Amino acid sequence: MKRISLLIIFEIIISAIAGYLMSLMSFIGRMGINLVRTEYKVFKTWWKTALIIFSIQIVLIFIQWIVKRGCTLSASRIVFFFLLLIGVLGLAYTYYDFSSVFEHRLMKDKFHLGGYLFWIGWISSNLYFLVTPYTRNNKMVES
């Protein structure tokens, strides 16, 4: 668990890139957000989008850290695999949604890549907690 700062730095980088890419939506997508879907105006500003993505990732990391500190090895692995499954299904659904919904297809590839990077960050944090070893300080010993 000593390298959690590397995970946080990785998530900062992924969030910044995803926020920047999502702000590069197409002209038609930008006009759709201005006129019809005004609740999504946050996607027009890269740093606001990056901050939202990073906040979600930090909450996920905190939840996983609590689970790793407070649960047994088998219980924590079940939680991590469940969250990993959510990440993989979220990535697959995002791909399906971006390729099948006309409004989302208009947003273009850079916006889509930003959405995919969010899920890649989610999956990465789950993999980090799955592969980091348990220490005696955590009192995580399989019974």
Backbone as JSON Lines, residues from 0, in Angstrom:
{"i":0,"aa":"M","n":[0.81,-1.19,0.0],"ca":[0.0,0.0,0.0],"c":[0.86,1.26,0.0]}
{"i":1,"aa":"K","n":[2.17,1.1,-0.02],"ca":[3.05,2.26,-0.02],"c":[2.99,3.02,-1.33]}
{"i":2,"aa":"R","n":[2.63,2.37,-2.41],"ca":[2.64,2.99,-3.72],"c":[1.28,3.54,-4.13]}
{"i":3,"aa":"I","n":[0.42,3.81,-3.18],"ca":[-0.9,4.35,-3.53],"c":[-0.77,5.76,-4.12]}
{"i":4,"aa":"S","n":[0.31,6.45,-3.78],"ca":[0.53,7.78,-4.37],"c":[0.76,7.67,-5.87]}
{"i":5,"aa":"L","n":[1.4,6.59,-6.32],"ca":[1.58,6.38,-7.76],"c":[0.23,6.16,-8.45]}
{"i":6,"aa":"L","n":[-0.66,5.44,-7.78],"ca":[-2.01,5.23,-8.33],"c":[-2.75,6.56,-8.43]}
{"i":7,"aa":"I","n":[-2.62,7.4,-7.42],"ca":[-3.31,8.69,-7.44],"c":[-2.73,9.58,-8.54]}
{"i":8,"aa":"I","n":[-1.42,9.57,-8.71],"ca":[-0.81,10.36,-9.8],"c":[-1.28,9.83,-11.15]}
{"i":9,"aa":"F","n":[-1.35,8.52,-11.29],"ca":[-1.86,7.92,-12.52],"c":[-3.29,8.37,-12.79]}
{"i":10,"aa":"E","n":[-4.13,8.39,-11.75],"ca":[-5.53,8.81,-11.9],"c":[-5.63,10.29,-12.24]}
{"i":11,"aa":"I","n":[-4.73,11.11,-11.7],"ca":[-4.72,12.54,-12.05],"c":[-4.43,12.7,-13.54]}
{"i":12,"aa":"I","n":[-3.44,11.96,-14.03],"ca":[-3.08,12.05,-15.44],"c":[-4.21,11.56,-16.33]}
{"i":13,"aa":"I","n":[-4.79,10.42,-15.99],"ca":[-5.91,9.87,-16.77],"c":[-7.09,10.84,-16.76]}
{"i":14,"aa":"S","n":[-7.4,11.41,-15.6],"ca":[-8.52,12.33,-15.49],"c":[-8.29,13.59,-16.32]}
{"i":15,"aa":"A","n":[-7.07,14.11,-16.28],"ca":[-6.77,15.32,-17.06],"c":[-6.88,15.04,-18.56]}
{"i":16,"aa":"I","n":[-6.35,13.91,-19.0],"ca":[-6.43,13.58,-20.43],"c":[-7.88,13.34,-20.84]}
{"i":17,"aa":"A","n":[-8.63,12.6,-20.01],"ca":[-10.03,12.32,-20.32],"c":[-10.84,13.62,-20.35]}
{"i":18,"aa":"G","n":[-10.61,14.51,-19.4],"ca":[-11.32,15.78,-19.38],"c":[-11.01,16.62,-20.61]}
{"i":19,"aa":"Y","n":[-9.74,16.64,-20.99],"ca":[-9.34,17.39,-22.19],"c":[-9.99,16.8,-23.44]}
{"i":20,"aa":"L","n":[-9.94,15.48,-23.58],"ca":[-10.52,14.85,-24.77],"c":[-12.03,15.03,-24.83]}
{"i":21,"aa":"M","n":[-12.68,14.97,-23.68],"ca":[-14.13,15.14,-23.69],"c":[-14.53,16.58,-24.03]}
{"i":22,"aa":"S","n":[-13.66,17.53,-23.75],"ca":[-13.96,18.91,-24.1],"c":[-13.77,19.17,-25.6]}
{"i":23,"aa":"L","n":[-13.13,18.26,-26.31],"ca":[-12.92,18.4,-27.75],"c":[-14.05,17.78,-28.57]}
{"i":24,"aa":"M","n":[-15.25,17.89,-28.07],"ca":[-16.4,17.32,-28.78],"c":[-16.62,18.05,-30.11]}
{"i":25,"aa":"S","n":[-17.41,17.47,-30.96],"ca":[-17.66,18.05,-32.27],"c":[-18.49,19.33,-32.14]}
{"i":26,"aa":"F","n":[-18.51,20.11,-33.2],"ca":[-19.28,21.35,-33.23],"c":[-20.76,21.06,-33.04]}
{"i":27,"aa":"I","n":[-21.25,20.03,-33.69],"ca":[-22.66,19.67,-33.57],"c":[-22.97,19.23,-32.14]}
{"i":28,"aa":"G","n":[-22.07,18.45,-31.54],"ca":[-22.26,18.05,-30.15],"c":[-22.25,19.23,-29.21]}
{"i":29,"aa":"R","n":[-21.35,20.18,-29.45],"ca":[-21.29,21.39,-28.62],"c":[-22.57,22.2,-28.74]}
{"i":30,"aa":"M","n":[-23.1,22.31,-29.94],"ca":[-24.36,23.05,-30.13],"c":[-25.53,22.31,-29.49]}
{"i":31,"aa":"G","n":[-25.49,20.98,-29.55],"ca":[-26.54,20.2,-28.89],"c":[-26.54,20.41,-27.39]}
{"i":32,"aa":"I","n":[-25.35,20.52,-26.81],"ca":[-25.25,20.77,-25.38],"c":[-25.72,22.19,-25.05]}
{"i":33,"aa":"N","n":[-25.41,23.15,-25.91],"ca":[-25.84,24.52,-25.66],"c":[-27.35,24.69,-25.76]}
{"i":34,"aa":"L","n":[-27.97,23.99,-26.7],"ca":[-29.38,24.22,-26.99],"c":[-30.33,23.23,-26.33]}
{"i":35,"aa":"V","n":[-29.97,21.94,-26.33],"ca":[-30.91,20.92,-25.89],"c":[-30.53,20.32,-24.54]}
{"i":36,"aa":"R","n":[-29.33,19.85,-24.42],"ca":[-28.87,19.15,-23.22],"c":[-28.02,20.07,-22.35]}
{"i":37,"aa":"T","n":[-28.62,21.11,-21.82],"ca":[-27.86,22.12,-21.07],"c":[-27.27,21.57,-19.78]}
{"i":38,"aa":"E","n":[-27.8,20.47,-19.27],"ca":[-27.26,19.89,-18.03],"c":[-25.87,19.29,-18.24]}
{"i":39,"aa":"Y","n":[-25.44,19.13,-19.48],"ca":[-24.13,18.57,-19.78],"c":[-23.1,19.63,-20.16]}
{"i":40,"aa":"K","n":[-23.37,20.88,-19.85],"ca":[-22.43,21.96,-20.19],"c":[-21.08,21.79,-19.51]}
{"i":41,"aa":"V","n":[-21.04,21.04,-18.43],"ca":[-19.79,20.82,-17.72],"c":[-18.76,20.13,-18.62]}
{"i":42,"aa":"F","n":[-19.2,19.38,-19.6],"ca":[-18.28,18.69,-20.51],"c":[-17.57,19.64,-21.46]}
{"i":43,"aa":"K","n":[-18.01,20.87,-21.55],"ca":[-17.36,21.83,-22.44],"c":[-16.07,22.39,-21.85]}
{"i":44,"aa":"T","n":[-15.91,22.33,-20.53],"ca":[-14.72,22.84,-19.86],"c":[-13.89,21.65,-19.4]}
{"i":45,"aa":"W","n":[-12.66,21.56,-19.88],"ca":[-11.85,20.37,-19.64],"c":[-11.53,20.18,-18.17]}
{"i":46,"aa":"W","n":[-11.22,21.25,-17.44],"ca":[-10.8,21.07,-16.05],"c":[-11.96,20.7,-15.15]}
{"i":47,"aa":"K","n":[-13.17,21.14,-15.48],"ca":[-14.34,20.73,-14.67],"c":[-14.62,19.25,-14.88]}
{"i":48,"aa":"T","n":[-14.53,18.82,-16.13],"ca":[-14.73,17.4,-16.43],"c":[-13.65,16.56,-15.77]}
{"i":49,"aa":"A","n":[-12.41,17.02,-15.84],"ca":[-11.31,16.28,-15.21],"c":[-11.5,16.21,-13.7]}
{"i":50,"aa":"L","n":[-11.97,17.28,-13.09],"ca":[-12.2,17.29,-11.65],"c":[-13.3,16.32,-11.25]}
{"i":51,"aa":"I","n":[-14.36,16.25,-12.03],"ca":[-15.44,15.3,-11.74],"c":[-14.93,13.86,-11.88]}
{"i":52,"aa":"I","n":[-14.2,13.58,-12.94],"ca":[-13.67,12.23,-13.16],"c":[-12.71,11.86,-12.03]}
{"i":53,"aa":"F","n":[-11.83,12.78,-11.67],"ca":[-10.87,12.5,-10.61],"c":[-11.58,12.3,-9.26]}
{"i":54,"aa":"S","n":[-12.62,13.06,-9.0],"ca":[-13.37,12.88,-7.75],"c":[-13.99,11.49,-7.66]}
{"i":55,"aa":"I","n":[-14.55,11.04,-8.75],"ca":[-15.13,9.69,-8.78],"c":[-14.05,8.65,-8.54]}
{"i":56,"aa":"Q","n":[-12.9,8.82,-9.17],"ca":[-11.8,7.87,-9.01],"c":[-11.27,7.86,-7.57]}
{"i":57,"aa":"I","n":[-11.18,9.03,-6.95],"ca":[-10.7,9.09,-5.57],"c":[-11.68,8.42,-4.62]}
{"i":58,"aa":"V","n":[-12.97,8.62,-4.83],"ca":[-13.97,7.94,-4.0],"c":[-13.84,6.43,-4.16]}
{"i":59,"aa":"L","n":[-13.65,5.96,-5.39],"ca":[-13.47,4.53,-5.64],"c":[-12.21,4.01,-4.93]}
{"i":60,"aa":"I","n":[-11.12,4.75,-5.03],"ca":[-9.88,4.34,-4.36],"c":[-10.07,4.3,-2.85]}
{"i":61,"aa":"F","n":[-10.75,5.28,-2.3],"ca":[-10.99,5.32,-0.85],"c":[-11.84,4.13,-0.41]}
{"i":62,"aa":"I","n":[-12.87,3.81,-1.16],"ca":[-13.72,2.66,-0.83],"c":[-12.89,1.38,-0.86]}
{"i":63,"aa":"Q","n":[-12.06,1.24,-1.87],"ca":[-11.24,0.03,-1.97],"c":[-10.2,-0.03,-0.86]}
{"i":64,"aa":"W","n":[-9.66,1.11,-0.49],"ca":[-8.69,1.14,0.6],"c":[-9.35,0.72,1.92]}
{"i":65,"aa":"I","n":[-10.57,1.22,2.16],"ca":[-11.32,0.83,3.37],"c":[-11.6,-0.67,3.36]}
{"i":66,"aa":"V","n":[-12.02,-1.19,2.23],"ca":[-12.31,-2.63,2.12],"c":[-11.04,-3.43,2.37]}
{"i":67,"aa":"K","n":[-9.93,-3.0,1.8],"ca":[-8.69,-3.75,1.97],"c":[-8.21,-3.72,3.42]}
{"i":68,"aa":"R","n":[-8.44,-2.6,4.1],"ca":[-8.02,-2.48,5.5],"c":[-8.96,-3.2,6.47]}
{"i":69,"aa":"G","n":[-10.23,-3.32,6.12],"ca":[-11.2,-3.8,7.08],"c":[-11.79,-5.17,6.84]}
{"i":70,"aa":"C","n":[-11.53,-5.77,5.71],"ca":[-12.15,-7.06,5.4],"c":[-11.08,-8.14,5.29]}
{"i":71,"aa":"T","n":[-11.55,-9.35,5.31],"ca":[-10.63,-10.47,5.1],"c":[-10.2,-10.51,3.64]}
{"i":72,"aa":"L","n":[-9.2,-11.32,3.38],"ca":[-8.66,-11.42,2.03],"c":[-9.73,-11.88,1.04]}
{"i":73,"aa":"S","n":[-10.49,-12.9,1.38],"ca":[-11.49,-13.41,0.44],"c":[-12.64,-12.42,0.25]}
{"i":74,"aa":"A","n":[-13.06,-11.76,1.31],"ca":[-14.15,-10.78,1.18],"c":[-13.71,-9.58,0.36]}
{"i":75,"aa":"S","n":[-12.49,-9.12,0.56],"ca":[-12.03,-7.97,-0.21],"c":[-11.84,-8.33,-1.67]}
{"i":76,"aa":"R","n":[-11.39,-9.53,-1.96],"ca":[-11.24,-9.94,-3.36],"c":[-12.6,-10.01,-4.06]}
{"i":77,"aa":"I","n":[-13.61,-10.44,-3.34],"ca":[-14.95,-10.48,-3.93],"c":[-15.41,-9.06,-4.27]}
{"i":78,"aa":"V","n":[-15.18,-8.12,-3.37],"ca":[-15.56,-6.73,-3.63],"c":[-14.77,-6.18,-4.81]}
{"i":79,"aa":"F","n":[-13.46,-6.46,-4.86],"ca":[-12.63,-5.94,-5.95],"c":[-13.03,-6.55,-7.29]}
{"i":80,"aa":"F","n":[-13.34,-7.84,-7.31],"ca":[-13.78,-8.46,-8.56],"c":[-15.14,-7.91,-9.0]}
{"i":81,"aa":"F","n":[-16.03,-7.63,-8.03],"ca":[-17.32,-7.04,-8.35],"c":[-17.14,-5.65,-8.96]}
{"i":82,"aa":"L","n":[-16.27,-4.83,-8.35],"ca":[-16.01,-3.5,-8.89],"c":[-15.3,-3.58,-10.25]}
{"i":83,"aa":"L","n":[-14.44,-4.58,-10.42],"ca":[-13.79,-4.79,-11.71],"c":[-14.83,-5.17,-12.77]}
{"i":84,"aa":"L","n":[-15.77,-6.0,-12.4],"ca":[-16.85,-6.38,-13.32],"c":[-17.67,-5.16,-13.7]}
{"i":85,"aa":"I","n":[-17.97,-4.29,-12.74],"ca":[-18.69,-3.05,-13.05],"c":[-17.9,-2.22,-14.05]}
{"i":86,"aa":"G","n":[-16.58,-2.13,-13.86],"ca":[-15.75,-1.36,-14.78],"c":[-15.74,-1.92,-16.18]}
{"i":87,"aa":"V","n":[-15.62,-3.24,-16.3],"ca":[-15.61,-3.87,-17.63],"c":[-16.97,-3.72,-18.31]}
{"i":88,"aa":"L","n":[-18.04,-3.94,-17.54],"ca":[-19.38,-3.76,-18.11],"c":[-19.65,-2.3,-18.46]}
{"i":89,"aa":"G","n":[-19.15,-1.38,-17.65],"ca":[-19.29,0.04,-17.96],"c":[-18.57,0.43,-19.23]}
{"i":90,"aa":"L","n":[-17.38,-0.12,-19.42],"ca":[-16.62,0.13,-20.65],"c":[-17.35,-0.44,-21.86]}
{"i":91,"aa":"A","n":[-17.87,-1.64,-21.72],"ca":[-18.6,-2.27,-22.83],"c":[-19.88,-1.51,-23.14]}
{"i":92,"aa":"Y","n":[-20.6,-1.09,-22.11],"ca":[-21.84,-0.35,-22.34],"c":[-21.55,1.02,-22.95]}
{"i":93,"aa":"T","n":[-20.47,1.66,-22.51],"ca":[-20.1,2.96,-23.08],"c":[-19.79,2.81,-24.56]}
{"i":94,"aa":"Y","n":[-19.07,1.76,-24.93],"ca":[-18.79,1.52,-26.34],"c":[-20.09,1.3,-27.12]}
{"i":95,"aa":"Y","n":[-20.97,0.46,-26.56],"ca":[-22.25,0.2,-27.22],"c":[-23.06,1.49,-27.36]}
{"i":96,"aa":"D","n":[-23.11,2.29,-26.3],"ca":[-23.88,3.52,-26.3],"c":[-23.32,4.52,-27.31]}
{"i":97,"aa":"F","n":[-22.01,4.68,-27.33],"ca":[-21.39,5.63,-28.25],"c":[-21.52,5.19,-29.7]}
{"i":98,"aa":"S","n":[-21.65,3.91,-29.95],"ca":[-21.75,3.45,-31.33],"c":[-23.19,3.28,-31.8]}
{"i":99,"aa":"S","n":[-24.16,3.29,-30.9],"ca":[-25.54,3.03,-31.32],"c":[-26.47,4.24,-31.16]}
{"i":100,"aa":"V","n":[-26.24,5.1,-30.21],"ca":[-27.1,6.26,-29.99],"c":[-26.64,7.39,-30.91]}
{"i":101,"aa":"F","n":[-27.56,7.89,-31.73],"ca":[-27.21,8.89,-32.74],"c":[-26.61,10.15,-32.12]}
{"i":102,"aa":"E","n":[-27.21,10.64,-31.04],"ca":[-26.69,11.85,-30.38],"c":[-25.25,11.66,-29.92]}
{"i":103,"aa":"H","n":[-24.92,10.47,-29.42],"ca":[-23.58,10.22,-28.92],"c":[-22.58,10.0,-30.05]}
{"i":104,"aa":"R","n":[-23.05,9.46,-31.16],"ca":[-22.17,9.3,-32.31],"c":[-21.74,10.65,-32.86]}
{"i":105,"aa":"L","n":[-22.57,11.66,-32.69],"ca":[-22.25,13.0,-33.17],"c":[-21.12,13.66,-32.38]}
{"i":106,"aa":"M","n":[-20.82,13.15,-31.2],"ca":[-19.81,13.76,-30.34],"c":[-18.39,13.51,-30.84]}
{"i":107,"aa":"K","n":[-18.2,12.56,-31.69],"ca":[-16.92,12.24,-32.34],"c":[-15.96,11.46,-31.44]}
{"i":108,"aa":"D","n":[-14.86,11.02,-32.05],"ca":[-13.95,10.04,-31.44],"c":[-13.2,10.55,-30.23]}
{"i":109,"aa":"K","n":[-12.8,11.8,-30.2],"ca":[-12.04,12.29,-29.06],"c":[-12.89,12.29,-27.8]}
{"i":110,"aa":"F","n":[-14.14,12.67,-27.91],"ca":[-15.05,12.61,-26.78],"c":[-15.22,11.17,-26.32]}
{"i":111,"aa":"H","n":[-15.38,10.28,-27.27],"ca":[-15.54,8.86,-26.94],"c":[-14.31,8.32,-26.21]}
{"i":112,"aa":"L","n":[-13.12,8.68,-26.68],"ca":[-11.89,8.22,-26.05],"c":[-11.81,8.71,-24.6]}
{"i":113,"aa":"G","n":[-12.27,9.92,-24.33],"ca":[-12.32,10.41,-22.96],"c":[-13.23,9.57,-22.08]}
{"i":114,"aa":"G","n":[-14.37,9.15,-22.62],"ca":[-15.27,8.27,-21.87],"c":[-14.64,6.91,-21.6]}
{"i":115,"aa":"Y","n":[-13.92,6.39,-22.58],"ca":[-13.25,5.11,-22.39],"c":[-12.14,5.22,-21.36]}
{"i":116,"aa":"L","n":[-11.43,6.35,-21.34],"ca":[-10.36,6.54,-20.37],"c":[-10.87,6.55,-18.94]}
{"i":117,"aa":"F","n":[-12.08,7.06,-18.74],"ca":[-12.67,7.01,-17.4],"c":[-12.75,5.57,-16.91]}
{"i":118,"aa":"W","n":[-13.25,4.69,-17.76],"ca":[-13.4,3.29,-17.36],"c":[-12.05,2.58,-17.26]}
{"i":119,"aa":"I","n":[-11.1,2.98,-18.06],"ca":[-9.75,2.41,-17.95],"c":[-9.13,2.79,-16.61]}
{"i":120,"aa":"G","n":[-9.35,4.02,-16.16],"ca":[-8.9,4.42,-14.84],"c":[-9.58,3.63,-13.74]}
{"i":121,"aa":"W","n":[-10.87,3.38,-13.89],"ca":[-11.64,2.58,-12.92],"c":[-11.06,1.17,-12.83]}
{"i":122,"aa":"I","n":[-10.86,0.55,-13.99],"ca":[-10.33,-0.81,-14.03],"c":[-8.91,-0.86,-13.47]}
{"i":123,"aa":"S","n":[-8.12,0.15,-13.75],"ca":[-6.73,0.19,-13.25],"c":[-6.67,0.24,-11.74]}
{"i":124,"aa":"S","n":[-7.53,1.03,-11.12],"ca":[-7.5,1.09,-9.66],"c":[-7.95,-0.24,-9.05]}
{"i":125,"aa":"N","n":[-8.89,-0.91,-9.69],"ca":[-9.29,-2.23,-9.19],"c":[-8.16,-3.24,-9.32]}
{"i":126,"aa":"L","n":[-7.47,-3.22,-10.44],"ca":[-6.35,-4.13,-10.62],"c":[-5.23,-3.84,-9.63]}
{"i":127,"aa":"Y","n":[-5.0,-2.57,-9.33],"ca":[-3.99,-2.2,-8.35],"c":[-4.29,-2.86,-7.0]}
{"i":128,"aa":"F","n":[-5.53,-2.74,-6.55],"ca":[-5.87,-3.3,-5.24],"c":[-5.94,-4.82,-5.27]}
{"i":129,"aa":"L","n":[-6.2,-5.4,-6.43],"ca":[-6.19,-6.86,-6.52],"c":[-4.78,-7.44,-6.45]}
{"i":130,"aa":"V","n":[-3.8,-6.75,-7.0],"ca":[-2.46,-7.32,-7.07],"c":[-1.54,-6.87,-5.94]}
{"i":131,"aa":"T","n":[-1.88,-5.8,-5.22],"ca":[-1.01,-5.39,-4.12],"c":[-1.13,-6.39,-2.99]}
{"i":132,"aa":"P","n":[0.0,-6.79,-2.43],"ca":[-0.04,-7.82,-1.38],"c":[-0.57,-7.24,-0.05]}
{"i":133,"aa":"Y","n":[-1.1,-8.13,0.73],"ca":[-1.54,-7.78,2.07],"c":[-0.34,-7.83,3.0]}
{"i":134,"aa":"T","n":[-0.27,-6.91,3.92],"ca":[0.81,-6.89,4.89],"c":[0.27,-7.27,6.25]}
{"i":135,"aa":"R","n":[1.17,-7.51,7.17],"ca":[0.75,-7.87,8.52],"c":[0.11,-6.68,9.23]}
{"i":136,"aa":"N","n":[0.48,-5.46,8.83],"ca":[-0.12,-4.28,9.44],"c":[-1.6,-4.18,9.14]}
{"i":137,"aa":"N","n":[-2.01,-4.7,7.98],"ca":[-3.41,-4.67,7.6],"c":[-4.23,-5.72,8.35]}
{"i":138,"aa":"K","n":[-3.55,-6.69,8.94],"ca":[-4.21,-7.81,9.63],"c":[-5.16,-8.54,8.71]}
{"i":139,"aa":"M","n":[-4.73,-8.71,7.47],"ca":[-5.52,-9.39,6.47],"c":[-4.95,-10.78,6.24]}
{"i":140,"aa":"V","n":[-5.35,-11.69,7.03],"ca":[-4.86,-13.06,6.9],"c":[-6.05,-13.94,6.6]}
{"i":141,"aa":"E","n":[-5.91,-14.79,5.62],"ca":[-6.99,-15.71,5.28],"c":[-7.2,-16.69,6.41]}
{"i":142,"aa":"S","n":[-8.42,-16.81,6.86],"ca":[-8.74,-17.72,7.97],"c":[-9.13,-19.08,7.48]}
